[in-house]
Amino acid sequence: MDYKNLINKLEESKHLISMTPLDKIVEIGFTSGMNQDSFVLDLCCGYGEMLKVWHQAFGIKGIGVDICKEFIDEGKILLKHENIDDISLIEADVLNWKSDKKFDYVCLSGEDFGGFERTIQLLEQYVKPNGKLIIGTRFSKVESPPMELIEFEGETLSLRSINEIVRKFDYFITSMASDTDAEWERYIMWSARRHLENLRNNPNDENCQDWCEKWYTSYFGFRRKYEGYVLLVIEKL
Ligand SMILES: C[S@@+](CC[C@H](N)C(=O)[O-])C[C@H]1O[C@@H](n2cnc3c(N)ncnc32)[C@H](O)[C@@H]1O
C-alpha cells in the first residue's frame, strides 16, 4: 500500500464540503472544456477548493463567494500557500452580493436558496452567453422519498425531476459527477467532528445537542439509503 499517496489524497479532499470525489471534479472541468481562458464564479465556494483544483488542473481564473468567514480566511491561506493569485475569495452573502462581471462558468454546489429552479435563475445572472452552469445538488434515489428526509432537508428531487427542470429552462446536462458512499462518510463525519468540538467547548448548547441527534439519526436512518449527490454541468444548445 502506498500510504504516502493515500495520505496525499486525503489531504487534497480535506477542504471539499460536498460529496463529489476530487477526481470527478477534475473530470467535470476536463469534459466541460475548462482552460486558462476560463473565468469561473463559484457561489457558496466554502474554502474555494473547487476553484483551486480547477486552477491547478486547467489554469482557470476565478472568484469564490461564501458567507462563512472561517472558510474564506482558511481558503485564502491555502491559496497563498500554493502561490495562487488568479483566484479571489470574497466573504459575502450570495443573495446580497452583486457583480457586473460575466463568467464562462457559474457554479453553486452544496447549497440552495428556494429550490433547483431558483438556483438556475441565480446563476444565470452572471453567465456569459454560451457559458455553462455547474450545479451540485442533493437528489432522491427514489421518486417518493420518506417524509423524514424531506423534513430534514426540504426539497429533494429525483434525477428525473431535476432533468425535467433543466430541460424546461432549455438546458442540457452535458457533464455529470455522482457521489460515493465514501465521500458522504467523509462529509458527514467532518461535520460531526466540528459539532463535537463545539459541544466540548459549549456543553450546554441545546441547539447543537439537538442538531447532533438529528444529524446522526437522519444520516443512518434515511440519507445514506435514499439521498444522493451530483455535480451537473448544464448548457444551452
Ligand atoms: C455544503 S457547503 C459547500 C461548499 C463548497 N461549494 C464545496 O463544494 O466544497 C455549503 C456552503 O454554502 C455556504 N453558504 C450558505 N449560505 C450562504 C449564503 N447565503 N451566501 C454565501 N454562502 C453561503 C456555507 O458557508 C458553506 O460553505
The ligand as a MOL file (V3000), in Angstrom:
LIG
                    3D

  0  0  0     0  0            999 V3000
M  V30 BEGIN CTAB
M  V30 COUNTS 27 29 0 0 0
M  V30 BEGIN ATOM
M  V30 1 C -22.1150 22.2510 1.7720 0
M  V30 2 S -21.0830 23.6650 1.7010 0 CHG=1
M  V30 3 C -20.4250 23.5410 0.0600 0
M  V30 4 C -19.1100 24.2640 -0.1100 0
M  V30 5 C -18.4480 24.1420 -1.4950 0
M  V30 6 N -19.3370 24.5380 -2.5600 0
M  V30 7 C -17.8970 22.7570 -1.7500 0
M  V30 8 O -18.4580 22.0200 -2.5490 0
M  V30 9 O -16.8880 22.4090 -1.1200 0 CHG=-1
M  V30 10 C -22.2410 24.9920 1.5860 0
M  V30 11 C -21.5680 26.3670 1.6720 0
M  V30 12 O -22.5570 27.3790 1.4440 0
M  V30 13 C -22.1980 28.4970 2.2520 0
M  V30 14 N -23.3890 29.3780 2.3400 0
M  V30 15 C -24.5930 29.0840 2.8920 0
M  V30 16 N -25.4460 30.1350 2.7620 0
M  V30 17 C -24.7560 31.1040 2.0980 0
M  V30 18 C -25.0810 32.4310 1.6550 0
M  V30 19 N -26.3010 32.9610 1.8680 0
M  V30 20 N -24.1430 33.1320 0.9890 0
M  V30 21 C -22.9110 32.6220 0.7890 0
M  V30 22 N -22.5380 31.3810 1.1910 0
M  V30 23 C -23.4420 30.6250 1.8350 0
M  V30 24 C -21.7320 27.8710 3.5440 0
M  V30 25 O -20.9520 28.7540 4.3100 0
M  V30 26 C -20.9280 26.6710 3.0040 0
M  V30 27 O -19.5830 26.9970 2.7920 0
M  V30 END ATOM
M  V30 BEGIN BOND
M  V30 1 1 1 2
M  V30 2 1 2 3
M  V30 3 1 2 10
M  V30 4 1 3 4
M  V30 5 1 4 5
M  V30 6 1 5 6
M  V30 7 1 5 7
M  V30 8 2 7 8
M  V30 9 1 7 9
M  V30 10 1 10 11
M  V30 11 1 11 12
M  V30 12 1 11 26
M  V30 13 1 12 13
M  V30 14 1 13 14
M  V30 15 1 13 24
M  V30 16 1 14 15
M  V30 17 1 14 23
M  V30 18 2 15 16
M  V30 19 1 16 17
M  V30 20 1 17 18
M  V30 21 2 17 23
M  V30 22 1 18 19
M  V30 23 2 18 20
M  V30 24 1 20 21
M  V30 25 2 21 22
M  V30 26 1 22 23
M  V30 27 1 24 25
M  V30 28 1 24 26
M  V30 29 1 26 27
M  V30 END BOND
M  V30 END CTAB
M  END
